[in-house]
Amino acid sequence: MKKTFFKALAKANKKIFPSYSQQQLDLQKATNVQKAIIGWKLWVTKNSLD
């Protein structure tokens, strides 16, 4: 159940949040909001793969 929830959340994140890797965002120049979004997407992706 947990894995299914995170897979659905990962799909929603893909549609809602921007892809910073395609924009070639420099992490040193990223704002705190951008860093928070990156962290959120990383956490969701990690949990959806477990």
RAKAQUI-V118706 format. One record per helix or strand of 3 or more residues. SS is the DSSP state (hx for helix, st for strand). FROM is the first residue (numbers start at 1). TO is the last residue. Records with the same first field share a line. If there is no record, write none. Layout:
SS = FROM-TO ; FROM-TO
//
This chain:
hx = 2-16 ; 27-29 ; 32-49
//
